[in-house]
Each structure stands twice: as C-alpha cells, then as structure tokens.
C-alpha cells in the first residue's frame, strides 16, 4: 500500500482583482471583485514506503501548496489524499507523530536558546522519555556532525549548522514520512553535500519515505531515483530520473573543441547553442538528427575533439518548462 496517495488533488484561491491607482482602490473599496486562481489541478501520484522522490517544477508550479495539503496545513478544494493511513487535513495527533516537514526558509528552533534546549522542548512535545530523547539527540548529532554545536545559542550557528539542527529537531520523533521543501536552500557546497549524505544515511537506517523539493539538481540526482514533475499545478512527468531524458527531452549534448572560434549565429545552424567559450562549444541536438548533424559538423568545421553525452538533468528539465504548452 502506498504511504502517500494523492488522488486528483486540487487547490483554488479567491484573490482580490483590483485595478491600480487611486480610482482602482476606491472602486475596490465600494465593490470588490475577485478572481479564482488554481494553484494545483487534478494532481495524482502515489509513493511507496521507503521511497525517496524528487518533487520538481518551476517557481509557482504548486509544489509547496501540494506539500501543505499533504501535511494538512491547508485543506484541498477537491480530490483527496492519505498519508500514512490518515487524512492529512484532520491533523490527528497520531498522524502528526508520523510525519515531519522541513522548509528551508522557515525555522522552528528558538533563536536565543542553546540548540540542546530547543531539542529537549521538542522531545517533551512528542512525549519522548528523557533517556530516549538524549540517545536520539546523540545519534542524530553524531550523524550530522553537530555534537560540539549543541551548547551554542541558535543565533550563533552558521547557516549550514542551523539547517542541520533544524533537521535534527524535525527528526527527533523519528517520523515515517519526511516532506522536505528546499532543505539546502542558501547553503554552501560543502553544507549541501553534508545534508544530502545525512538524508541518504537516514533513509537507509530507518526506511523513511522522503518527498523532496529542490532547485539544486545535485540534491535530486544524489538522492532520488524517481521524480514527479508538475507545471502550472498539473502533473507533467512521474517516473525514473533517467527516463526524463529519454521520454521528455530527446536531445543529446555535443561538445566540440574547435581549431578556431566560430560565431554562435553560425553554430545555431547545427542545433541549440548551449554555450560558446572561445574554442569550446556545447550544442543540444535532437537525437533523430544526431548522425546527420555530426557529419555536417565534421565536414564544415575544423574540429579537434568531439564528445556526445546526455545533457545535464537541470538543462533537460529547464528545456521542458521553456517549451510552449509544457503543461500536460
């Protein structure tokens, strides 16, 4: 049985429709007009226990709205969802003990208290016995490399240390389902890698289910075998990470090392120009035309070296969203 099951989830909002300027404000005061905005429309997917799934989409696609519906923070306008056997919007205590949500731009730790005190408060909220709470804090702090920072006030921690402490607090009650919304937002490369390694190890040890949103594709490629992509609130793709290239972006990346620089305008005749840096050129070429394009390149230009690869996953997804009519 899926541990997360969303069926035709829909969320709409009524927003004020006001014309600009003083007259617009006056008319809005006398006679308000509203319009309906659809944040999520008929979204369906299911996630099995223990899966780590990337949840992707451009800004405004409806990712955070979907996570809020799955955690019960907002009620759907249509459709239904079950998480760990519960209806999220009821916010039962038994349900809240089985989930956690971490948002990279939000914090739950108390700013002026030592980190350890905030963690003890969390332990008390979840009725974790004191000895068990100490043991869990020690285990998680060891995995995160936070042992020496627990006595420091939260405000004294670096951004990376604070994000690790937020993860520790969110996982103290050992939830079955983790909803992670941009958990590495703003972190440096080393801190991002550390958080990824922790999440991978936590999933291995506890078989926790993770639904992860991130604009850092390294997070997705490092942790997720499966991705769910939404656009304009609708499902665009649900499948393996490798399958994105094969099914949704039939391109190959051609890297050229030329004997002499060639203007980008001329290179555009061979494919989509991804970058031109002196003698180094990257082209995106449709798979069906690859053989013919390579023959033309070798015949027309002085090529010192040529390699063909699948394009970087972030470029593949970016190209999908740039295409007209990208929504399903």
N, C-alpha and C positions, 0 to 999 in steps of 0.2 A: 504494500500500500504506500502511495506517495506520502511523504511527511509534509509537503507543501502542495496544495492543489488549488489552483485558481481557475475558475470557470466563468468566462465572459465578464470579467471584472470591468466595471465602467464607473468613472467618476466625472461628474459635471459640476460646474460652479456658476452661480449667478454673479456677474460683476457689473458695477455701475458703468454706464455708457454716457460720458459727459463731454460735451464739446469744450474746446479750450477757451480761455479768456473770461472776462467778467460776465458777458452775456450768457455764455455757456454755463457758468456757475449759478447765475440767477435762475435760468430755466431749469437747471438740475435741482435747485432748491424747491422750486414750485412744483415741478412734475418730473420725478425721477424716471429714467429709462434704464433698463438692464438688458444685457445680452448673455447668452449661455456660452460658456467656454468648456469644451470637453478636454479634460486632461488625460484620461485613459478611456479607450473604447473597446469593448468586447475582447479583453485580453485573457487568453487561456494558456496555461502551461502547468506541468507537474514536475516535482523534484523528488527523487528517491532519497531515503535516509543515507547520510554519509557523503552525498554528492557535494562538490564544490563547483558552483555555477556562476559564470560571469554574466552580469546584467548590464547591457550596454545600450547606448543611444546618445544622440546629441543633446545639448542643453535644451530643456523644455520638452523632452520626449515623454516624460511621465514616469521616470524611474523612481524618484523619491516619493511621488504620490502613491505608486504601487507598493513600495515598501511600507509606507504609513498605513495603507489598507491591510496589508498582510500582518502588521503588528497591532492592528486595532486602534491606532491613533486617530484615524478617520474612518467613517462608515462609507462603504461603496454606494453609489447611486443605483447600481444594477449589478447583476451577477452575484456570485458567492465565492467564498474561499474557506478552506480549512487548513489549519497549521497545527501539526502535532495532535490531530484529532479534535481540535477546538475551533469554534467560530471566533475569529480574532476580535471583532468589534464588541463582543461581550466582555472582554478583558477579565476573564475569570482568573482568580489567584493561581489556580493550577496551570493555566496557560502561561501566565507571566513568569512562572518558575522555569518554563521550558524554552523560553526564547530570550534573546537579547538583541539590542540594536545599538550600533555604534555609528555616529555621524562625525565625519572628520572636522566639521566646523562647529560642533557642539561639545560641551563638556559637562560631566556630572560630578567631578571631584571638587571639593571645597577649596577655594583659592588660597586661603591663608593657613589652612591646617596642614600638618605633615601628611604626606601621602598615606602612611600607615593608618592614621586616624580615620581618614575617609574610607579606607578599605574595611576597617573594623565596623564602621557605621553600615556599610553595605552588607556585611556579614550578619549584623543584627537585624536588618530589614528582612533578610531571607531566612532568619531563624537558623543560621548555621552555628552549631556548637562552637564555643571559643577555641577548643583544641583543634577541631577540624578546620576552622577558619584560619588559624595560624599555619596549619600544614598546607592548605591550599595556597595561601599567600606566598609561603616559602617556595612551593613548587613552581608557581607561575612566575614569581620574581626571578627564580633561577633560569627558567626558560627564556625570559625576556632580558636578562642581564641587568636587573633593576635593584639588586639587593642593597647596594650602598646608597640608593636614592630614596628609599622608603622613609627615612627620617627627615627629609627635606620638605619644606612647605611646597605646595604645588606650584606656586608662583615662581619658585627658584629653579624649577626644572626647565630644561631646554624643550623645544617643540617636539623633538623626537622622543625624549624621555616622557613627556606628558602624554603623548599618544600611546606609548606602551603602558603607562599607568592607567589610562582610560580603558584599554583592552583588558588589563588585569581586573579592574573593577567590574567590567561588564561580564567577565567570565567566571567570577568568583563563585556564583551559584551553579556553575557547570551546566549551562543550558544545552539543549539538544540542537537548537536552530539558531544560527548567527546571521543577522541581517547587518551587513557592513556597507555603509554609504560613504564612499571616498575615505577609507581609513588611513591612507597615506598622503592625504592632501597637504601640500606645503612642506613635506618632509624632504630632507636631502637624500641623495642616492643611497648612502650607507644606511640611513634610518629606514628607508623604504625596503631595502633588501632584508634588514633585520626583522621588520614586521612581517614580510612575506614568509620568511623562514619559520617564524613563530607560528603563523597560521597553518602552514603546511604540517608542522610537527603536532600542533594541537588537533588538527583533523585526523592525523594518523593515530594518535593516542586515544582519542575519545570518540572517534567516528561521528563527529559533529557535522551537521549539514550547514553549508555556508552559501549564502546568496550575496554576491559581491558586486557593487558598482564601483567603477574607477575610470578616470580619464587617462590614467597611466597604463598603457597597454602592457608594460612589463609585469604589472600586477596580475593581469589576466593570463598572459602566456605562462607565467611561472606557476599559477595555482589552478587554473581551470582547464579541464578537457572539453567542457561543454559551455556554450554561450547562448543566452537569449537576448536578441536584439530587438528593440522597439523603436518606432519612429512615429511621431505625431500621435502617440498614445496607442498605437496598434502594433501587433506582432509582425516583425519583418523576417526574423530567422530564429529557429530553435534547432540546434544541432551541435556537432563537434566543431571545435575551434579550427581544425584543419579543413573542415568542409566549407568554411566561408569562402576560401579562395576558389575552390572547385565549383561551387554552386552559384555564388553571388558576384564574383569578380573574375571573369575569365581572362585574366591578364597574366603575363609573365614580365618580370623585370629584366631588362637587358642593360648591362653595364659595359661601357666602352672606354677604352683608353686610346685616344686618337693621337696621330702623329702631329697634328696641328689643330688649334681651336676652330670650331665651326659654329656659326651663329645659331641661336636657338630657333630662329624662324625657319632656317633650312632643316634643322633636325625634326621639326614638327611634322614634316612630310613622312616620317617613318613611324611615328607613334606619339603618345602623350609624353611631353618632356617633363620628367620629374625634377631634374636638376642639371645644371651645367656649371662646372667649376674648372675653368681652364681646359685641360685636355680630358678631364673626367666627365662622362655623361651618363645619366640614368634615364632610360626610356621605359614606359609602360606600353606593352604591345599585346594586342589581342592574340590569344592562343591560336585561333584559327588562321591568323595571318603570319604567325611567327616565322615559319620557314621562308616564305617569300620576302619578308622584311629583312631577315638576316642576310639573304643572298644579295638584296639591294644595298644594304649597308657595306658589305664586303666589296661589292663592285664599285660603289660610288665614293667611298671614303677610305682614307689611309688608316686602317685600324691596326693598332699594335697589340691590343688584347681585347677579348670579348668573353663575358660570362653571362649565363642565363640562370635566374633564380625565381622562386615565388616572391612576390612583393612583400614588404613588411606588413604585418597584420594591421597596424594602425592606418597605413595608407589604403589598404583594401577596404576597411570599414569607412574611412573618410570618403572614398570614392563613391561608395554606395549611397551615402547621405547627400552627396553633391548632385547625384543624378536626378533629373526631373521625374516626378511621380515615383519617388522612392518608397512611399507608403504602400502596403500590400493591397 
